Amino acid sequence: MKPNYENYSYKSLLEALNSIDKNAYPERVVEIKSRIQQWFESTEFNAQYQDNNLAMALLVLTAGLIGVYGFLYGNPNDIRRYGGPILLVALPFIYCSGKKKFKVHQKDVCKIDQTGVFRREKNTENTIAWQDVKRAGFVTIKGNTTVWFENQNQQREVGIELNLFDLDSTEVLAFVNFKAKQYGFELFEIGGLGQEKVVIPATNSQKIETQV
């Protein structure tokens, strides 16, 4: 039975392309590549600030309970046995701090689409069209990816922490990569030591075909 690639996500399309027998199904390869190109040319990311405070509190609570068990039944000479009780004592403060932060940022939104980038943080709104982007960069620390854009006309930056908006970093970075090639701006990443590595150098804008 032929798969319906119309309903596939970007990640699923890549997986299908990498796993398919290209000699046996050349027409499917063409279709998958076409769908990936359509994804780049039509997709958009529109998200609101996510309240992940409850999940964090449950994680701290679980760790604390495990730690309390170790405190009660573990090696009395192991200083790590005090970690559990400390986590439980700190839990209300962690939860309240998270709720306070969410109250401040609950109206924050971001949008990355075919026209450019939009970010509203508190009462400040910033928009950069793709043709005005000078450089875009990203950094991933402990699994959390931040992407930002520099405006060549006004020397302004727009930054988006993808985990705060529950955005898929693989899809966002692939989309920004495509736009960097399309509009000719530089794309770079920041390494663990704070060093910049250029992923795509600045070029003249050009028609981009899906490269796989």
Salt bridges, closest charged atoms under 4 A:
GLU31 OE1 - LYS2 NZ 3.11
GLU41 OE2 - LYS207 NZ 3.14
ASP51 OD2 - LYS99 NZ 3.36
ASP78 OD2 - ARG80 NH2 3.05
ASP108 OD2 - HIS105 ND1 2.68
ASP108 OD2 - ARG119 NH1 3.81
ASP113 OD2 - LYS111 NZ 3.68
GLU121 OE1 - ARG119 NH2 3.96
GLU125 OE2 - ARG120 NH1 3.86
GLU150 OE2 - ARG135 NH2 3.14
ASP168 OD2 - LYS11 NZ 2.85
GLU186 OE2 - ARG135 NH1 3.17
GLU189 OE2 - LYS197 NZ 3.98
GLU196 OE1 - ARG135 NH1 3.05
